[in-house]
Amino acid sequence: MRTTALHVRLLMRVALVTVYSHPGCTLKDVAGGYGTVFEVGDSWRARLLEAAKARLADLPPLVLGYLSAQLRAAGHAVSLVEVRDGVAPEVDAAIVLSSIVDCEAERALLERLRERGVRSFVIGAHATARPQRYADVADVVVRGEPENLGAALLDLSDGVAEAGSVSDLDALPFPDWSPFPTDRYRYAFLSRGITLPVSSARGCPYACGYCPWRVTAAFRERDPARVAAEVAHLRDRYGATGVSFRDPLFNLDPDRVRAIANALMPLGMRFSGEMRADRLDEGLLVLLWRAGLRSLEIGVESVDRGLLGAHKRKPPELAQIERVVKVAQRLGVRVICNYLLGLPEDDERTMRATVDWAKRLDSFAVQFTVATPYPGTTLEAKAAPLPPEALTGFRPSVPHPTMSGDAIAALREEAYVSYHFRPRYMWRFARHAAAALWD
């Protein structure tokens, strides 16, 4: 095994690497950091929705921004390398962000890096949960939050290393996006300009058995003033007009969210976040809107609330969700509702009831994901061993007692197509798109 003796004394050319092997929309910094590949189906309408999704959202992984700041502060030359053709970068060291959806392509790249004599490090949720999938092809597999090590990550000896978790999020530097193509980053539901990610908190105290966020470190939060300072920095340094809060649950503490809203108020920035409906009232929604909230994600999952209880989910009442969506739409906040199909307790009747309810609610946008046995979730034990790339978040992969995987996939496609190609929805979406040109 190679040692790091020559590496720790030198300033290095370091590549931050993401690997993409799928056509269409692959998002790395979602599903607890495991990543997803957006899939609807094979019809022309499904393909149209997939193409639209690829144009709507593109955000960089936050962990790479933090590492960029730490490595550059230590004097290293940092570059971002997005590998789509399998070509390995010519650098001294490569830090590869792991994912489930591109695991085999990541392994192939790591083998080429080894052939070139490039020292390789693998980070991220997938490497943390399943280090053995990379240990034979990478020099170092880092479990945990690599920002806890910073530039000292490059000094690690070969093998699997434990980074632990960051106890004081406010002690981290602001992410450095200067090596990144910031002009490309966008979230069309929020702003026509540059959108960049921000984390105001990490972890989630809830224990929903099917959720990949449950396997991350404990809940920690940042000071609202520090959060606002970072948002101002993104505006002034990179020309961002919007920020996407990547917290698993932005409004866990309503009082803290009020403090963040008041701190953001003077900045004139738009923002989005994922929130629970039962921790939002009209007064808080109005305050958030005044501070710049223009896009809001809510987890509905299923209309069968008892079904969710079987997975330790404590869902808001449907009436609470309806009230939040109504108030948000009146204010001009675009609500995206997330639904989950194919849990073992689900059946065709309950899935169709969920889709029908989604149409009646008529939120600005929807997402219909499929139950996926992510590492560390309760669904993992119920699924047969599968290649990592099968776990896209949209492809049926959990054995179901009453429906085949093909039937669930067909229902997912029907849900997407029937929702988005309603005349009422198409007319409303066209009006929103036209208004955005002048917004």
MIPAKE-81090 format. One record per residue (C-alpha): x, y, z. Coordinates in steps of 0.2 Angstrom, whole numbers, padded with zeros to 4 digits, always signed. Example, Ala and Ser with C-alpha at 12.3 -4.5 7.8 and 13.67 -1.06 7.14 Angstrom:
<recs>
+0062-0022+0039;+0068-0005+0036;
</recs>
This chain:
<recs>
+0000+0000+0000;+0006+0017-0004;+0010+0029+0010;+0006+0048+0011;+0023+0054+0017;+0026+0063+0001;+0009+0070-0001;+0007+0078+0016;+0022+0090+0014;+0017+0097-0003;+0003+0108-0010;-0007+0098-0022;-0018+0099-0037;-0034+0092-0030;-0050+0088-0040;-0067+0087-0032;-0075+0074-0043;-0093+0069-0047;-0097+0055-0059;-0112+0054-0070;-0117+0039-0080;-0135+0041-0083;-0144+0052-0097;-0156+0065-0090;-0158+0072-0073;-0146+0065-0059;-0146+0074-0043;-0132+0070-0031;-0137+0080-0015;-0154+0073-0012;-0161+0057-0004;-0149+0059+0011;-0134+0061-0001;-0137+0045-0010;-0143+0053-0026;-0157+0050-0038;-0160+0048-0056;-0177+0056-0061;-0187+0043-0071;-0205+0044-0077;-0208+0031-0090;-0206+0027-0109;-0221+0037-0117;-0217+0053-0126;-0226+0063-0112;-0215+0054-0099;-0199+0058-0109;-0205+0076-0110;-0207+0078-0091;-0189+0070-0089;-0182+0083-0101;-0191+0097-0092;-0184+0091-0075;-0166+0092-0081;-0169+0110-0086;-0178+0115-0070;-0165+0111-0057;-0146+0110-0055;-0137+0113-0039;-0120+0108-0033;-0117+0096-0018;-0114+0107-0003;-0100+0095+0004;-0089+0100-0011;-0091+0118-0008;-0085+0116+0010;-0070+0106+0005;-0066+0118-0008;-0065+0132+0005;-0055+0122+0017;-0042+0115+0004;-0040+0132-0004;-0037+0140+0013;-0023+0127+0015;-0015+0133-0001;-0020+0118-0012;-0026+0121-0030;-0044+0115-0032;-0054+0111-0047;-0071+0103-0050;-0072+0089-0062;-0088+0082-0068;-0084+0065-0076;-0097+0060-0089;-0085+0051-0101;-0075+0040-0089;-0059+0051-0092;-0049+0053-0076;-0042+0070-0072;-0024+0074-0072;-0021+0079-0054;-0011+0074-0038;-0027+0069-0028;-0045+0066-0032;-0059+0067-0019;-0074+0057-0027;-0091+0060-0021;-0100+0043-0019;-0118+0040-0024;-0129+0025-0026;-0135+0029-0043;-0117+0030-0051;-0108+0018-0040;-0101+0006-0054;-0095+0021-0064;-0087+0029-0049;-0078+0012-0046;-0072+0012-0064;-0065+0029-0062;-0056+0025-0046;-0047+0011-0055;-0041+0023-0069;-0035+0035-0056;-0025+0021-0047;-0018+0016-0064;-0012+0034-0066;-0005+0036-0049;-0018+0048-0043;-0021+0047-0025;-0040+0044-0022;-0052+0048-0008;-0070+0043-0008;-0083+0053+0003;-0102+0054+0005;-0117+0045+0011;-0115+0029+0001;-0096+0028+0006;-0101+0030+0024;-0115+0017+0024;-0106+0004+0012;-0087+0008+0013;-0083-0010+0006;-0090-0005-0011;-0075+0007-0013;-0062+0000-0002;-0054-0011-0015;-0052+0003-0028;-0049+0019-0018;-0034+0023-0008;-0045+0031+0006;-0063+0029+0010;-0069+0042+0022;-0084+0038+0033;-0094+0053+0040;-0093+0071+0037;-0076+0075+0028;-0078+0094+0033;-0074+0088+0050;-0056+0085+0044;-0054+0099+0031;-0038+0099+0022;-0031+0086+0035;-0041+0073+0024;-0026+0073+0012;-0015+0067+0026;-0025+0051+0030;-0017+0034+0028;-0024+0021+0016;-0040+0012+0021;-0056+0016+0029;-0055+0032+0039;-0068+0039+0052;-0071+0058+0050;-0085+0059+0063;-0097+0074+0062;-0096+0092+0063;-0101+0097+0081;-0101+0116+0078;-0108+0121+0061;-0105+0139+0063;-0086+0135+0064;-0086+0130+0046;-0081+0142+0033;-0093+0148+0020;-0093+0136+0005;-0081+0141-0009;-0090+0140-0026;-0076+0149-0036;-0070+0133-0045;-0088+0129-0049;-0099+0134-0065;-0110+0145-0054;-0119+0153-0069;-0126+0136-0073;-0134+0133-0056;-0153+0136-0055;-0169+0131-0047;-0182+0137-0059;-0197+0136-0047;-0187+0149-0037;-0178+0161-0048;-0172+0164-0066;-0155+0169-0060;-0141+0159-0051;-0147+0148-0036;-0135+0141-0024;-0137+0129-0009;-0136+0133+0009;-0137+0122+0025;-0145+0130+0040;-0146+0114+0050;-0141+0096+0048;-0149+0080+0053;-0167+0076+0057;-0174+0070+0074;-0188+0060+0066;-0187+0042+0063;-0197+0038+0047;-0191+0021+0043;-0191+0023+0024;-0182+0040+0024;-0163+0040+0020;-0161+0056+0030;-0164+0046+0046;-0147+0037+0044;-0137+0054+0045;-0129+0062+0060;-0139+0070+0074;-0148+0086+0072;-0138+0102+0073;-0142+0120+0069;-0133+0136+0064;-0135+0153+0071;-0148+0163+0061;-0136+0178+0059;-0122+0167+0052;-0135+0159+0040;-0140+0177+0034;-0122+0182+0032;-0119+0167+0021;-0134+0171+0010;-0127+0189+0008;-0110+0182+0004;-0118+0172-0010;-0127+0187-0017;-0112+0198-0017;-0098+0186-0021;-0107+0175-0034;-0122+0185-0040;-0134+0173-0033;-0153+0179-0033;-0159+0164-0024;-0154+0151-0012;-0161+0133-0009;-0160+0128+0010;-0155+0110+0009;-0160+0106+0027;-0170+0089+0028;-0182+0099+0039;-0180+0118+0038;-0194+0123+0050;-0191+0110+0064;-0190+0125+0076;-0202+0138+0071;-0194+0151+0083;-0177+0149+0075;-0186+0150+0057;-0193+0167+0062;-0176+0173+0067;-0169+0167+0051;-0183+0176+0041;-0180+0192+0051;-0162+0191+0047;-0165+0188+0028;-0178+0201+0027;-0166+0216+0021;-0156+0205+0009;-0169+0204-0005;-0165+0186-0009;-0177+0172-0014;-0176+0156-0005;-0184+0138-0004;-0185+0125+0009;-0192+0108+0014;-0205+0110+0028;-0218+0101+0039;-0236+0108+0037;-0240+0105+0055;-0226+0117+0060;-0232+0131+0048;-0246+0143+0052;-0252+0158+0042;-0242+0170+0052;-0226+0161+0049;-0230+0159+0031;-0233+0177+0029;-0217+0181+0038;-0207+0169+0027;-0215+0176+0011;-0210+0194+0016;-0192+0187+0019;-0191+0180+0002;-0199+0162+0002;-0205+0158-0015;-0204+0139-0016;-0209+0127-0003;-0208+0107-0002;-0220+0097+0009;-0220+0079+0012;-0237+0071+0010;-0231+0053+0005;-0248+0044+0006;-0266+0049+0010;-0267+0033+0021;-0260+0040+0037;-0261+0023+0046;-0250+0016+0032;-0236+0029+0036;-0238+0025+0054;-0232+0008+0051;-0215+0016+0046;-0214+0027+0062;-0219+0042+0051;-0229+0055+0061;-0238+0064+0047;-0247+0080+0048;-0266+0079+0045;-0271+0081+0027;-0282+0096+0032;-0266+0105+0039;-0258+0102+0022;-0273+0109+0013;-0273+0124+0023;-0254+0127+0020;-0256+0125+0002;-0270+0137+0001;-0262+0151+0010;-0245+0148+0001;-0254+0149-0016;-0263+0165-0011;-0246+0173-0006;-0238+0167-0022;-0227+0153-0015;-0225+0138-0026;-0228+0122-0017;-0221+0106-0022;-0229+0091-0014;-0219+0075-0012;-0228+0058-0013;-0222+0040-0010;-0229+0025-0020;-0225+0007-0017;-0223+0004+0001;-0226-0014+0006;-0242-0009+0015;-0248+0001+0000;-0259-0007-0013;-0266-0001-0030;-0282+0007-0021;-0272+0017-0009;-0259+0022-0022;-0273+0028-0034;-0282+0037-0019;-0265+0046-0016;-0264+0052-0034;-0282+0057-0035;-0280+0067-0019;-0264+0075-0026;-0275+0081-0041;-0288+0088-0030;-0275+0098-0019;-0268+0104-0036;-0251+0110-0029;-0239+0120-0041;-0229+0104-0043;-0228+0086-0037;-0215+0072-0036;-0220+0054-0036;-0205+0044-0029;-0206+0025-0026;-0201+0016-0010;-0183+0012-0011;-0172+0002+0001;-0158+0014+0005;-0145+0008+0016;-0149+0010+0034;-0168+0011+0031;-0181-0002+0037;-0185-0006+0019;-0167-0012+0016;-0171-0029+0026;-0186-0032+0015;-0177-0031-0002;-0167-0044-0011;-0149-0038-0014;-0148-0027-0029;-0135-0018-0038;-0133+0000-0032;-0139+0008-0048;-0156+0000-0046;-0160+0012-0032;-0164+0027-0041;-0178+0033-0030;-0190+0031-0045;-0188+0013-0049;-0198-0001-0040;-0185-0011-0030;-0195-0017-0014;-0204-0033-0016;-0223-0030-0015;-0236-0042-0009;-0249-0038-0022;-0241-0028-0036;-0227-0032-0048;-0213-0019-0050;-0219-0016-0068;-0236-0012-0062;-0230+0000-0049;-0219+0008-0062;-0234+0010-0074;-0244+0018-0060;-0230+0030-0056;-0229+0035-0075;-0248+0037-0075;-0248+0048-0060;-0235+0060-0067;-0243+0061-0084;-0261+0062-0079;-0256+0076-0066;-0246+0087-0078;-0256+0085-0094;-0272+0090-0086;-0279+0106-0096;-0281+0116-0080;-0263+0112-0075;-0255+0115-0092;-0264+0132-0093;-0259+0137-0075;-0241+0132-0078;-0240+0142-0094;-0246+0157-0085;-0233+0155-0072;-0219+0152-0085;-0225+0168-0094;-0225+0178-0078;-0208+0172-0074;-0201+0180-0089;-0205+0197-0081;-0201+0192-0063;
</recs>
